[in-house]
Amino acid sequence: MTEEFNASINDYSRSKEEPRQLEDKTQLDSKFSWFMVFVGLMVHFVVFGTVGSFGIYLAEYSKSHFKDEPKSVLSLIGSLGPAIYSLFAVPSGIILSKFGHRLNIFTGAFLIGLGLIIASFAQQVWTLFIGQAVLLGAAAGLCFVPTVSIVPQWLDKHRGLGIGICAAGSGVGGLVLAPIIQAIIDSIGWRWALRINGIIGTIILGICGLFLKARVPFKPPKNIIDVDILKNPKFIAMWGMGASSCFAYWVPFFIMPLYCKYYNIPASTASLIVGLMNGAVAIGRIALGRVSDRIGNINTLIISNFICSLTFVVIWYFATVTWSLIVFAIIYGTFSGAFFSNSALLAPQLFGLEKLAQVNGLYYTCSTPGYLAGTVTAAAIINAYTVDDYINYLPCMFFLFGCYMISIACLILLRIQVTNKLIIKV
């Protein structure tokens, strides 16, 4: 194994003028392949761990320098960042295809540090929008597409497991960074927490950019936007699945604290439930990635999205005490994690490795509408069915149920285009 790893390292260090030779000599599923998975995990850890820790900063903003700002305005920073990252998926894919991954990663590393340091000097809320939403979101988009496009190249038999581990870095990052950020805030304040967060993020992403390596050269696009991909029925079904899923995905994470408050569950317990949901997401991404190696990506997504849809109307609506909400959090978190890990596996399965950067860049724009409007729509539905002190959550639950059912319909259409056989790995 040591000789195999050393050989892979030697191949890795060779000139970029020998990409095809590298492809021929490097074995799939090698020890070096799993090193690439680890590098991808660290990118997710830093980028999405930082994005996912926004709630820690939000709580501090709301009680300190920005306490007079409407909470809805401050909350918008947290939802705008992911929307920006999904919009940056398109230019990220183009840059990756034309110039290679290092330009993406190094630019993202620079922007994450710049954005958080700018935010640390904020005296007005618009500065937070520039630093912690626009620049951080752009950094996430630039770094995300290379990892989900390069890591699958190194794996074959265990591709699902590898992508699951890589994607789990997001959940692990949130779990690890959140308490560290809180400790820094408690010790020296939120401004220095942002600066330290940004500096560490820049360093780690810069190191990841040095080690991440494409096995198969990406095919540079003839046009900025590949219209043939956009018109492909498989891509349309795949995009529809992602868009409808994203309208529902984040809602439980944001609504749960309010739901717990309505049923007189302490805020500390609500935070624990949300934390368990994040932890279940990380575990689910790994476990369902492994499942997809056995039954296929599309089959895994159909099953997991169906279970997610049922959790809203069968479990969550009837859950009014802590233990039942924990059951919901674990089940929903586990199966909702399939969206990020298994979606990343659809592109190489359907379109091959050479077009992976272009397809991923276009595909991940699907999350923009849901990130911007999903939670807002759910909150509007809840408000519409609130009378005095009574809140009827059932219409919101059916909205979430419907979003996941639409995603299942898109997956079934995609499956039909791939095969007409019922019992088959796909």
N, C-alpha and C positions, 0 to 999 in steps of 0.2 A: 504493500500500500504506500510506503514511503517513497519507493522508486517511482510509482505511478504519479504521486503528487508532485515530486520534484520534476518529472518530465513535463507535467502540465504547467508548472511554474515557468519552465524554460520556454515552452511554447507561448505562454502568456506574455513573456518579456520580449518576444521577437518583434520585429518591425511590423507596422501596419500595412506594409507593402506585400505581406505574405498572408492575407486573410484566408485564401482558399486552402493554403497549406495547413494553416491552423485548424481549419475545419476538418481536414482529412486525418490529422494526427491525434486530435483530442477526442478521447472517448466520452460518450454520453454516460451520465450517471456515475461519473468518477468522483474521487475524493475532492478534486478541484471543483467539480460541479456543485458540491454541497458548500464549498467555500463561497461560491457565487451566490448561493441561497442566503448564506449568512450576511453577505454584503448587502443584498436586497433587503433583508430583514432590518438591518441597521438604518438604511435609508428610510424605510417606513417608520421605524422606531422614532427617529428624530423629527421627520416632517409631520407625520400624522399624530405622533405623541404630543407635539407642540400645538397643533391645531386642536386636538381633543382636550387639551388642558386649558382652553380659553375660559371655561367656567370659573376656574380659580382666579384668573385675573378679573373677570366680570364681577365676582363677589367683592373684590377689593375696590374696583372702580366705583361700585354702587354705594360704598360707605365711606369713601375718602374724597379724592380730588374731583370726581365726576358725580358726586351724590345728587346734584341738582338736575342732571340729565335724565330724560325719560328712560326707563329700563328697556322700553321697546327699541329705542335708538341704540343703546349700548349692546343689546342682544343681536341687533342686525349685523354688527361687526363679526360675530361668530358665525352667522349663516352666510354672509357675503364672501368670507374667505374661501370656503369650499366651492362656492359657485365660481369664483375667479379661477380656482385651480382646475375645474372642469373645462372652463373656456380656454385655458392655456394648454389643454391637452392637444389641440390642433397644431399650433405653432411648435409645440414640443415634439410632436411626431415628425413634422417637416424638418426641423433642425436635426433630429436624430438620424433621419434618413440621409440627409445631405452632408452633414459634418461630423457625425459620430456622437456618442453619448457624453463625452467629456465636456463639451461645450454646454450641454444641458445641465449636468450635475454641478460643474464649477460655477455657472451663472446662478443656479438655484442656491448653492452654498453662500454665494455673495449676497443674494437678495434676502435670505432668511436672517442673516446677521444685520444687514442694513435696515430691514423692515422693523425688527424688534428693537434695535437701538434708536431708530427714529421715534417709535412708539414710546420709548422710555423717557423722551424729552417732551412728551405731549402736555400742552397746557389747555388745548381745546380738543374737542372730540374728533374733529376732522383729521387731526394728526394720527389718531388711533386707526381711523379708517384707511389711511394711506399705508401706515406701517404694518398693522396687525391684520388687515383684510386684503388689500391689493397686493402689496409686496410679498407677504407671507403666502397668500394664495397662488401668486405667480411662481414662487419658489417650489411649492408643492407640485404644481402642474409640470414644471420642468424636470423635477426629479422622479416623479411617479412613473411617467411613460417609459423612460429607459429601463427601469427595474422590471416592469411587467412585460417588456418586450425582449429583454436580454436573458433573464433567468430561465424562461421556458426553453431557450435554445440549448441549454446545457443538460436538460433532463428528457428522458423518454419514458421509461418504465414507471418512474416515480414522479412524473411531472406534476400531478395533482397534489401530492404530499409536499413537494418542494414549494410550489406556489402558495399552498396553505400556510406553510411555515413562514414564508416571506411576508405574506399579508398579515399574519398574526403579529408582526412587529408593530402594527398600528395600535392594537389593543394593549400589548405589553408596554408600549411607549406611554400610552395614557395612564396606565396603572402605576408606572415607575416615576414618570416625570411630574405628575400632579402633586404627590406629597413632597417631592423635592422642591418644586416651585413654591408650594405653600410654606415650607420651612424657611426658604430664602426670604419670602415676603415678610414673615413673622420676625425675621432677624434683622434685615437691612432695608426692607421696603420693596414695593412692586417695581419701582424704576430699575433698581439693580437686579431684580429677578429677571426682568426683560433683557437687560444687557448680558447677563451671564448666560441666559437661555440662548440668546442669539450667537454669542461667541462660541459656545460649545457646539451649537448646531452647525456653524460654519466649519469648524475644525473637523467634526465627524463626517460631514458630507464631503468635504474636500478629500479626506482619506478614502472614503468609499469611491469617489470619482477616479482615484488613482488605481484602485484594484478591480473595479467592475470592467468586464471585458466581453465584447460580443464574440460569439463563436462563429456565427454565419453573418457575412456582410449584408446590410440592409440594401434593398434596391431603391436607389434615389428616384423620387417621383418625377414624372415628366411634367406634370402640372402641380401648382400649389395645392389644389384640391383634386383628388382622384375621383372624378364623377362616376366612373364605373363602379367604384366601391359603394358610393351613395345610392346607386340605382340597383344594386344587388339585392334581391329579395331576402336572402339570408341576413344581410347586414341590416336591412330595414326591420326584420323581426327581432334581431338581436338588440338593436337600438331601442325599439319599443319596449322590450322586456326591461331594459335598464332604466328607461325613463319612468315607467310606471312603478317599478320597485322603489326608486329614489323618492317618490312622492310620499311613501309610507315609512321608509327605513328609519329616519331620524326621529319621527314623531314620538315614539315611546320614551326615548332618552330625554326629550325636552318636556314632555307632558307629565311624566311620572311624578316629579316633585309636587306639582299642582294637584294631581290626582290623590297623592298620599295626604296632602294637607286637607283636602275635602273630607277625607275619612279619618281625620284626627290622628294620623300617623306622624310621629316626630320627624323633623327635617333630617336629623342624623340618620334615622332609619331609611328615609327616602334616598339619601346619598349612598348608603350601603347597597340598596336595591339596584340603583343605577350602576354602581361599581361592579356588582355581580353580573349585571347584564353585559358590561364591557369585557369582563373576564370570560364570560361564556362565549362572546364573539370570538375572542382569540383562540379558545379551545375549539370552537366550531369550525373555524377556518382550516385548522390543521386536520381535524377529524374528517370533515367533509371533503377536503382535498384528497385524503386517502381513500374515501369512499368512491370518489369520482374515478380514481385509477382502476376500480373494479367494475363499476356500472356505467361510467361515462359522465361527461360534464352536463349534458342537457338533461339526462335522467335525474341526476343529483339536484339540479336547480328546480326541476318540476316538483320533485318530492319536498324539498326544503321550503320552497315558496308556498306550497299548499299547506304545509304545517304552520308556517308563519301566519297565513290568512286565518286559519282556524283558531290560533291563539287569541286573536282579538275578540271574537264573538263567543268562544267556548270557555276561555280561561279569564282573560283580563276583565271583561265586563262584570263577571261574577266575583272577582277578587276584591275583597274589601278589608282584608286583614293582612298582616305582614307575611305570614307563611305562604298564603296563596299568591301574593304579588311576587314573592321570591321564586315560586314555581314558574310563574309567567316569565319573569326576567331570565331565568336559566334556559327555558325552552325556546323563547323567542330569540335570545341572544345567540344561542348555539346554532339555530337554523338560519337566522338572518345573515350570519357570517359567510354563508355560501356565496352570496351575491358578489362580494369583492374577490374572493379566491377563485371561484369557478368561472366568473365572467372573464377573468384574465386568461383562462384556458380555452375559451371559445374561439378567440381570434386565430391562434396557431392551428387549431383543429379545422377551422372552416376555410382559412385563407392562406395557410402555409407560413413559413418563417420569414421569407424575404419581404413580404408586405406587412409584417407585424407592426412596425412603427407607424405606418400610415393608418392601418385599420384601428389600432389602439387610440391614436390621436383623434380620429373622427368619432370613435365609439364613445369615449368617456365624456364627450359633450352631452351625452344623454342625462347626466346627473344634474346639469345646470337648472332646468325647470323645477325639478323636485327639491333641490337644495334651496332655491329661492322661494318657492311657493308652497311646498308640502306642509311644513309646520304652520305657516301662516294660514293656509286653508283649513287645517285641522282646528286651529285656535278659533277661527271665524265660525266654524260649525259648532264648536262648544259654546261660544258666546251666543249664537243664535238660539240655542236650546237651553239657555240659562234663564230661569225665572226667579228673581229675588235670590234666596239662598239655595235654591234647588238647581243642580246641574245634571242634565241628562247626557251622559257620555255615549249612549248607544249609537246615535247617528254618526259620531266620529269613528266609532269602532267599525261601523259598516263602510264608512269611507275608506278606512285602511284595508279592510277585507276586500273591497272592490279593487283597490290599487293592485294588490297582490294577485287577484284573480285575472286581471287584465294581463299582468306579466306572465301568468301561466298560459293564457291563450296565445300570447306571442311565442312562448317556448314550444307549445304544441305545433304551431305553424312552422317554426324553425325545424323541429324534429321531422315533420312530414317532408320537408324539402331535402333533408339529409337521408332519410330511409323510410320505407313504408312497412318495415317489420316492427312488430309490437315488442317482442322479447329479444332485445339486442343491446349491446353496449354502444351508447352513442352520446 
